[in-house]
Amino acid sequence: MGTSKGYISPSTPNWASAKRGISGYISNPSETKKKQSIADYSKAMTADTSLYQKAATIFADFGNFVSYSNHHGIERALSEYGKDYIKELSTEEAFFSLVNSFSEGNTIDDVIANGCISEALIVLEINSFDDFSKIDNKALIKELVCQFAKQKFAQMFDKHIKNKCKNINVAQSYLKDLQEYIYYTVKSQLTDSVLSEINPKSIASVEIVTRVINKAFDLLEHYYDE
C-alpha cells in the first residue's frame, strides 16, 4: 500500500505491544500468534479514536450523499452538495471525481478513506451513478469499515513488516495474509444484528460510523479470545 511508505506508527505502550506481536508472528508464524498480533493492533486502535475520526467523517458524508441521491436523484444531489462541476465531466471521470471529492486528498487519512470508498464500491458492484440506487447504506458502511480496518493496518505496519523480512516479496506475503485475516474476521463478526444494535434506523452520521468502526475493532480484538 503506497500510503504507508515510510510511516512510523506511534510509540505508545499499546503500539509497542502490537509491533512485538507482529514481530513474533513473522519469526514464528501460527494461527495463535496471528490472532494475538491482530488483537493487539485492534486494542491500540480502540485506545485512540482520533485515528479514525477523519475516515468516519468522510464515510458519513459519502453515505449521506448516496442516500440523498437515492431519494432526490443524482443531479439534485450534486447541486445540493456543491459538486455541480462533476456534471461537466465524462461518465468515467465524474464517477472517479465524486469518489475522491469527500476529502481534500492531501493527508494519509484522506488517501486511505478514498481508497476504502473505491474498494467498497467495487465489492458492492457499483460501477456508475445508475448503480447507486442498489446501495444499501448498512451494507455500504459495513464494507467501508472492513476496508478501513484492513487498510489502516497497512499504514501502521507496512514499514515494520518490511524491516522484519528478508525481502519485499516475503513482506508483501505477510502483509496480505494479515490484511485478509482482518478483513474477513471483521466481515463475519460485524453482523446485521450488531449493526442494528448500534443504530436500527440510520448509520450515516459521523457519530454512528465512529461507533461502527470502534465496534469492529472491539470485535476483532476479542475474537482472539473465542
N, C-alpha and C positions, 0 to 999 in steps of 0.2 A: 504494500500500500504506500503510495508516494507521499501521502500526507504525514507519515510517521518518520520520514528520513531525518536523522539527527536529533530526534526528540528524546529528551531525558525525563523520565517520569519522576514525580515528587519523591522526596527522601524522607517522608514521614514514616513512623513505625509500621503502619498498615501496608504502605507501598514497598517498604524494605522487606516485609514478610512475603508479599506477593512475588517479588523478584527472586527471593530464595526458593520459593515454591516452584517457579518456572525453571530455575537452575537445577533444582533437584529432579524435576521431571525429565529435563534434557539429559542429565547424567545417567538416569536410570528410569527409562520410560515404563509406566504401568498405568492401568486404569485408575488405580487408587491415587497415585501421585498426580495424574491429570485432573481428577476431580478436586483434589485438595488445592492444587495451584489455582484453578478457576474459582474455587470457593474463596480463596484469599484475594483474588482480583476483585470479586464481587463485593467482598467486605470493604475493601479500600474504596470502591466506588460509592457504596451506600453511606460511607462515613463523610462524604463531601458532595452534597447535591449540587454544588456550584459547577461541578464537572459536566453536568448535563442540562443546566438551565438554558443555555443557548440553543441546544438541539430541541429541547421541549418547546421553546418559543417558536422556532421555525416549523416544527412538525404541526403545532397547533394552528399556526397561520395557514399552512398549506391545507390542513384538514378542513378548516373553516371555509377556505376558498372553494374546495371541491364541493362541500355541502351547499354553499351558496349558489354555485354554478348549476348544481342539480335541481335547485328549486327555481332559479330565475334565468337560467341559460348562460352559456359561456360569454356571450357578447356583453351582457349586463354585468357579469361578474368581473370581467376585465376592466370595465369602466369604474365599477364600484371600488376596486382595489388599486386604482391608479396605474393600470397596466395596458392602457389603450395602445401604446406603441407596439405591443405584441401583435395587434391586428394587422399591421403593415408587413409582417414577416411571412415567409413561406411557411407552409404547414409544419415541416420538419423543424425549421428554425424556431418557430413560435412555441412548439412543444418543449424544445430544449431550453429556450429562454425562460419560459414560465417556471419550469422545474428549478431553475437556478436564480429565480427572482425574489425568493423569500428571505434571502440573506445578502449581505454586502459582498460576500465571497472573498474577503481578504484576511480571514483568520483560519486556523486549522479546524476550529469548531464549525465554521461555515462550510468548509470543504467536506467535512465528514457528514454534516447534515444533508447537504446537497447530494452526496453520494448515496446516502441512505434512501432518500426520496427516489432517486433514479433506479436503484436496485429494487426497491419495493414495487415500483410501477411495472418493472419487468416481471417480477414474480407474480404479480396480480394480473398480468397480461393486459396492461393498459398502454396502448400504443399511440393513441390520439385523443384529442378533446372529445370526440364522439364516444370514447370508451368510459369517460368519467361517470356517466350515468350508471355504470356497472359497479362502481366502487362502494363497498360497504365501509362506513367510517371506522367501525370497530376492527374490521379486518385490516384496514389501512394502517391504523395506529399500531396494531399488534405487529405487523410486518416491519414498520419503521423502527419499533423498539428492538425487535430481533436483529435487524441490521445494525442498529446503533451499538448494541452490546458487543457484536462481532467486530465492527469497525473501530470502536473505541479501544478495544483490546490491542489491535494492531498499532494504533497510535502510541499506546503506552509501553508496548513491549517489543516492537519490531527491532529497535536498536539493541536492546538487551539480548534478544534471542540470537541475532546475528553475531554479537560478540561472544556468545557461548558456543557457537557452532563452527565446525571446521571450514565449511564453505557455504556459499549463498544458497545452493540447491537444498542442502540439508536444513538450513534455517527456514527457507520457504516451506519445506515439507512440514516442519514442526508448527509453524505459524498457521498453515492451512488446517492442520489436524486440530489444533486448539480452537481455532475460529469455528470450525464446523461443529465441534462439541458444544461450544457456547450457543451457536445459532439454533441447533436442533433441540437442545435442552430447554432454552427459553421458549421455543415454539411449542414444545409439548407441555410445558408447565403453565404457560400463560393462557389458560383455557378461557372459553367464553364465560364460564361461570365466575372465574376470577375477575375478568374484566367487568362483568355485570355487578359484582360486589363493589368495585371501585366507583362505578357510576353506571346505573342501568339505562340511562336515557341518552347521554351525550358524552363523548370522550375527546372533544376537540378544543378544550380550554387548556391554557398553559398549566394551570394547577393540576388538572386531571392527567394530562400527559406526563407531567413530572411524577405523579403518583404511580402511573403505569410503569414508567422506567424504574422507579425505586422498587416497586413490587417485583419486577423482572429480575433485578439484581438480588433481591432478598430470596427469591425462589432459587436462583442459580447458586447462591451461597449455601443454602440449606439442603439443596439437592444432594450434596455430598454426604449428608447425614443419613439419607434413605438407604 
